[in-house]
Amino acid sequence: MRLLHTADWHLGQTLHGQSRLYEHQRFLDWLLVQLEAQAVDALVVAGDVFDVASPSSEAQAQYYGFLAEVRRRLPRLEVVVLGGNHDSPARLDAPAELLSALRIHVVGGLPLDADGRPDPRRAVLPLVGASGEIEARILAVPFLRRRDLPPAALEPGAGDDAHRSLVAGHRALYQLLLEAASEARGPGEALVATGHCYMADGQISELSERKIQVGYQHALPADIFPEPLAYVALGHLHRAQAVGG
């Protein structure tokens, strides 16, 4: 399976009072060309589709226009869109049922069951490849807020350490979803995951989220991701890079 991973579009952003609508449209046009030229099977957008929780009508039209063009030109392409810290989970998820009918999977906020616990049935998605068969399963994890993390995830002694608690919660969530994916997994199917978070040893660009990560207290280690994962598509730091090898 050939997967194209992108993130942090920030549609609707302005820079020094100037709209970036034109720049974003040129990027989306380029992306469409790449999806076709590279014969991509799945597109993963790992968070921050929009720049603000209440994007302008122009930004929303740009987003939905892109999805419509993707489906028109690439009817077999799998699309997975995740929410980031700039996105409104509810806004992204509102049309999710409609978009799923077009094989566009949107996970704005972490899916929860009736008891408010993470729901692996809706967070683990099958990806169909060029063969017409399921070739991968993706742990579709958006930006996580502390309330999304399993409450019983604390490591010994973590109760008095907010950062250790955060790390333990992320590790437990990915493990929970991995177990669900492994149960559903067929022979030869790859396991991949997503995340929108600040990783330890991540390279921070000039326009990234560094201003809200004072002291790097929210940095997560790469070992929160279980070893069986073939690839983790991350977003947040606005720079192409590899974390943890």
Protein Blocks (a to p, Z undefined) as FASTA:
>chain_A
ZZdddehklgoiaeehiacklmmmmmmmmmmmmmmmnopabdcdeejkbfbfbdcfklmm
mmmmmmmmmmmmmmmbccdddddfkbcfklmmmmmmmmmmnopacdfbacddfkopacfk
lmpccdddfkopafbdcdddddddfklpcfklpcghklmmmklmmmmmmmmmmmmmmmmm
mmmpcghiacddddddddehiacdfklmklmmghhlmbccfklpcfklmbdcdehjopac
deeZZ
